[in-house]
Amino acid sequence: MSARSWTVEIPAPAPWLNANQRTDLRAQTPQRRAWRDAAHVWAQAARLPGLGRAHLIATLHFTDRRRRDTHNYYPTIKACVDGLIDYGLLPDDSAQYLTGPDLRLGEPIVSTKGKPHVGKLVIVIREVA
């Protein structure tokens, strides 16, 4: 029997959070909240079940082909994981319940005209027995 899996696509609701940013963490609060809330909303839309354990793979899709250090975007992923926990995907995000998230850089996507924040985050959730 294979493990169940789900995919959640989160269009960028705010600028990407990057570990190299030199801004005050409090100044980033609205952006973190936007990503966290977006993950919660998209988890609801996908009707994700509550799980005991899961492995997450997060793929970042930007609208250009610039070189990026994918791991620097961990603050964005962390905000989304918190949103998934708020939703009820897992009891919490400790290693007891969560493996990963593993970060990947995906293929560029077409820019959406008129959108201030571009790109999307795709999270694959795999149930762990």
Contacts in CASP RR format, 6 or more apart in sequence:
PFRMAT RR
TARGET T0000
AUTHOR 0000-0000-0000
METHOD contacts of the structure
MODEL  1
MSARSWTVEIPAPAPWLNANQRTDLRAQTPQRRAWRDAAHVWAQAARLPG
LGRAHLIATLHFTDRRRRDTHNYYPTIKACVDGLIDYGLLPDDSAQYLTG
PDLRLGEPIVSTKGKPHVGKLVIVIREVA
3 126 0 8 1.000
3 127 0 8 1.000
3 128 0 8 1.000
3 129 0 8 1.000
4 126 0 8 1.000
4 127 0 8 1.000
5 124 0 8 1.000
5 125 0 8 1.000
5 126 0 8 1.000
5 127 0 8 1.000
6 46 0 8 1.000
6 48 0 8 1.000
6 124 0 8 1.000
6 125 0 8 1.000
7 46 0 8 1.000
7 122 0 8 1.000
7 123 0 8 1.000
7 124 0 8 1.000
7 125 0 8 1.000
8 39 0 8 1.000
8 42 0 8 1.000
8 43 0 8 1.000
8 46 0 8 1.000
8 48 0 8 1.000
8 84 0 8 1.000
8 122 0 8 1.000
8 123 0 8 1.000
8 125 0 8 1.000
9 42 0 8 1.000
9 120 0 8 1.000
9 121 0 8 1.000
9 122 0 8 1.000
10 35 0 8 1.000
10 38 0 8 1.000
10 39 0 8 1.000
10 42 0 8 1.000
10 80 0 8 1.000
10 120 0 8 1.000
10 121 0 8 1.000
10 122 0 8 1.000
10 123 0 8 1.000
11 38 0 8 1.000
11 112 0 8 1.000
11 119 0 8 1.000
11 120 0 8 1.000
12 117 0 8 1.000
12 118 0 8 1.000
12 119 0 8 1.000
12 120 0 8 1.000
12 121 0 8 1.000
13 34 0 8 1.000
13 35 0 8 1.000
13 37 0 8 1.000
13 38 0 8 1.000
13 117 0 8 1.000
14 30 0 8 1.000
14 31 0 8 1.000
14 34 0 8 1.000
14 35 0 8 1.000
14 117 0 8 1.000
15 31 0 8 1.000
15 117 0 8 1.000
16 60 0 8 1.000
16 73 0 8 1.000
16 76 0 8 1.000
16 117 0 8 1.000
17 28 0 8 1.000
17 31 0 8 1.000
17 32 0 8 1.000
17 35 0 8 1.000
17 73 0 8 1.000
17 75 0 8 1.000
17 76 0 8 1.000
17 79 0 8 1.000
18 72 0 8 1.000
18 73 0 8 1.000
18 75 0 8 1.000
18 76 0 8 1.000
19 71 0 8 1.000
19 72 0 8 1.000
19 73 0 8 1.000
19 74 0 8 1.000
19 75 0 8 1.000
20 72 0 8 1.000
21 28 0 8 1.000
28 75 0 8 1.000
32 75 0 8 1.000
32 79 0 8 1.000
33 79 0 8 1.000
35 76 0 8 1.000
35 79 0 8 1.000
35 80 0 8 1.000
36 79 0 8 1.000
36 80 0 8 1.000
36 82 0 8 1.000
36 83 0 8 1.000
36 86 0 8 1.000
37 83 0 8 1.000
38 80 0 8 1.000
39 79 0 8 1.000
39 80 0 8 1.000
39 81 0 8 1.000
39 82 0 8 1.000
39 83 0 8 1.000
39 84 0 8 1.000
39 87 0 8 1.000
39 123 0 8 1.000
40 83 0 8 1.000
40 84 0 8 1.000
40 86 0 8 1.000
40 87 0 8 1.000
43 83 0 8 1.000
43 84 0 8 1.000
43 87 0 8 1.000
43 88 0 8 1.000
43 89 0 8 1.000
44 87 0 8 1.000
48 84 0 8 1.000
48 87 0 8 1.000
48 89 0 8 1.000
48 125 0 8 1.000
50 88 0 8 1.000
50 89 0 8 1.000
50 90 0 8 1.000
51 89 0 8 1.000
51 90 0 8 1.000
51 125 0 8 1.000
51 127 0 8 1.000
52 90 0 8 1.000
52 91 0 8 1.000
52 97 0 8 1.000
52 127 0 8 1.000
52 128 0 8 1.000
53 90 0 8 1.000
53 96 0 8 1.000
53 97 0 8 1.000
53 98 0 8 1.000
53 99 0 8 1.000
53 127 0 8 1.000
53 128 0 8 1.000
53 129 0 8 1.000
54 89 0 8 1.000
54 90 0 8 1.000
54 97 0 8 1.000
54 98 0 8 1.000
54 99 0 8 1.000
54 125 0 8 1.000
54 126 0 8 1.000
54 127 0 8 1.000
54 128 0 8 1.000
55 98 0 8 1.000
55 99 0 8 1.000
55 100 0 8 1.000
55 102 0 8 1.000
55 125 0 8 1.000
55 126 0 8 1.000
55 128 0 8 1.000
56 81 0 8 1.000
56 98 0 8 1.000
56 99 0 8 1.000
56 100 0 8 1.000
56 101 0 8 1.000
56 102 0 8 1.000
56 123 0 8 1.000
56 124 0 8 1.000
56 125 0 8 1.000
56 126 0 8 1.000
57 100 0 8 1.000
57 101 0 8 1.000
57 102 0 8 1.000
57 104 0 8 1.000
57 123 0 8 1.000
57 124 0 8 1.000
57 126 0 8 1.000
58 77 0 8 1.000
58 80 0 8 1.000
58 101 0 8 1.000
58 102 0 8 1.000
58 103 0 8 1.000
58 104 0 8 1.000
58 121 0 8 1.000
58 122 0 8 1.000
58 123 0 8 1.000
58 124 0 8 1.000
59 103 0 8 1.000
59 104 0 8 1.000
59 105 0 8 1.000
59 106 0 8 1.000
59 121 0 8 1.000
59 122 0 8 1.000
59 123 0 8 1.000
59 124 0 8 1.000
60 68 0 8 1.000
60 70 0 8 1.000
60 73 0 8 1.000
60 76 0 8 1.000
60 103 0 8 1.000
60 104 0 8 1.000
60 105 0 8 1.000
60 106 0 8 1.000
60 121 0 8 1.000
61 106 0 8 1.000
61 107 0 8 1.000
61 108 0 8 1.000
61 109 0 8 1.000
61 119 0 8 1.000
61 120 0 8 1.000
61 121 0 8 1.000
61 122 0 8 1.000
62 68 0 8 1.000
62 108 0 8 1.000
62 109 0 8 1.000
62 118 0 8 1.000
62 119 0 8 1.000
63 108 0 8 1.000
63 109 0 8 1.000
63 110 0 8 1.000
63 111 0 8 1.000
63 118 0 8 1.000
63 119 0 8 1.000
64 108 0 8 1.000
65 108 0 8 1.000
68 105 0 8 1.000
70 103 0 8 1.000
70 104 0 8 1.000
70 105 0 8 1.000
71 103 0 8 1.000
73 103 0 8 1.000
74 103 0 8 1.000
76 121 0 8 1.000
77 101 0 8 1.000
77 103 0 8 1.000
77 121 0 8 1.000
80 121 0 8 1.000
80 123 0 8 1.000
81 93 0 8 1.000
81 98 0 8 1.000
81 101 0 8 1.000
82 93 0 8 1.000
84 90 0 8 1.000
84 123 0 8 1.000
84 125 0 8 1.000
85 92 0 8 1.000
85 93 0 8 1.000
89 125 0 8 1.000
90 97 0 8 1.000
90 98 0 8 1.000
91 97 0 8 1.000
92 98 0 8 1.000
99 128 0 8 1.000
101 123 0 8 1.000
109 119 0 8 1.000
109 120 0 8 1.000
111 118 0 8 1.000
111 119 0 8 1.000
112 118 0 8 1.000
112 119 0 8 1.000
END
